[in-house]
Structures are given as structure tokens and as C-alpha cells.
């Protein structure tokens, strides 16, 4: 790896109504990995987040913006970002939340680990990882969802639902991204499951996940339930593909 681990990296930041965070998170990313580029993927935020992204891009050639006509889900946003990255010469692609729940301080370590691994998962569920500012109910639901997903899918990754993940270019090229069906929260589960089934080396690095300080969370009971149903569908499709 180079002295600046950000060289050749694209940090994908999907946004929907994140005007309170975007102007702070982009400089925070560059503070840690100044050689990286940032791609803001905005789903026509009604609060003007897209315009803020355009202004940031106009003032810094490391910032790029992908505008989408409507809100289509987190998974579709990331897939659009992956496609954008693969059309260019980036070596590493990182998923990153705009709301500071992912600490930019972890970016250098994640990129360093991508020098050896195909996929690096920022994990709350390995020794040294955890969460902050979560109530007991949210901790219970999150833990149960992760255990359920691991049991149904039969994979070793402990934090299947986490959204702070890094990919080598070759890993994204090896995955059939067009086959990914999940568009919402379940996307994070599906892409890790597919990476494991593809035989890619998926490793976990401990992170502390902090609840957003500004803006409104996109998580809801309905989104969580949809993800858990998606796990069953994913397992069924895997069984059917093996039987055929």
C-alpha cells in the first residue's frame, strides 16, 4: 500500500435528506484519506442535499455526484455507485454512511486490509467492535436479526447487516451485481452472502458504530421485517440453484 492508503479508492456515500451532515462528512473523509475520491449518490433529496453535493464537487475535483431521479433504496444506490466505479480505474470501493455513524478514522485500516482481503466488513460483532447510543430494544433487535441471518444463510460473517464495507475491484467484478435482488436494508446481507458463496475472502475488522447525531434515521420496523423476509428468499434461491 502507498503512504496514502486513499490512493485509488472511491468512498460511496448514498444520501437522502442529509444536508445537515454532508458538508461535514466529506472533509472528514479527506482528513483521513486525502488521496481518495468521494462519490455522493443522491436520490433527489427534497432538502437540497444534491445541490450541496454539486457545490462540493465544483470546489474539489475529488468529489463526484451521481443524481438519481427518485428514491429507489439503499441497495440500488450502492449498485449504481459500484457500476460508476467499475467504469473507471478505482482499485477499492467503500460503502459509507453520510451521518457519521461510520467513523472516518477507520478508513485507513479498512483500505490497508483490502491489500490482502477481497472484502472487509466493518464489524460491530467481533471483539473490539460495538455500538454507542443505542437503547436496549434496538440492541436486541439488531443482535437477533444478525443471528437469524447467519443461521438461515449458514455463513461465518458475524455482522451481516452492517453497512460499512470495503471491496477490492476484483471482488466486485467477480460478483454478479445484476443478480442482486435486494434494494433496501437486506442489500447488505445479500452482497456479503454472495461474496462468501463466490469464494471471496471476507474478513471482519472491529468498529464502533455510533448512532447519527443529526438528521433522521431511515430505519423502521417495516424495513427490518422486509430484510428478514429477504433472508428467507435468499436462502431459498440458493437451495434452488444447487438443486438445478
C-alpha positions, 0 to 999 in steps of 0.5 A: 500500500502507498503512504496514502492508503486513499490512493485509488479508492472511491468512498460511496456515500448514498444520501437522502435528506442529509444536508445537515451532515454532508458538508461535514462528512466529506472533509472528514473523509479527506482528513483521513484519506486525502488521496481518495475520491468521494462519490455522493449518490443522491436520490433527489433529496427534497432538502437540497442535499444534491445541490450541496453535493454539486457545490462540493464537487465544483470546489474539489475535483475529488468529489463526484455526484451521481443524481438519481431521479427518485428514491429507489433504496439503499441497495440500488444506490450502492449498485449504481455507485459500484457500476460508476466505479467499475467504469473507471480505474478505482482499485477499492470501493467503500460503502459509507454512511453520510451521518457519521455513524461510520467513523472516518478514522477507520478508513485507513485500516479498512483500505490497508486490509483490502491489500490482502482481503477481497472484502472487509466488513466493518464489524460491530460483532467481533471483539473490539467492535460495538455500538454507542447510543443505542437503547436496549430494544434496538440492541436486541433487535439488531443482535437477533436479526444478525443471528437469524441471518447467519443461521438461515444463510449458514455463513461465518460473517458475524455482522451481516447487516452492517453497512460499512464495507470495503471491496477490492475491484476484483471482488466486485467484478467477480460478483454478479451485481445484476443478480442482486435482488435486494434494494433496501436494508437486506442489500447488505446481507445479500452482497456479503452472502454472495461474496462468501458463496463466490469464494471471496475472502471476507474478513471482519475488522472491529468498529464502533458504530455510533448512532447519527447525531443529526438528521433522521434515521431511515430505519423502521420496523417495516424495513427490518421485517422486509430484510428478514423476509429477504433472508428467507428468499435468499436462502431459498434461491440458493437451495434452488440453484444447487438443486438445478 
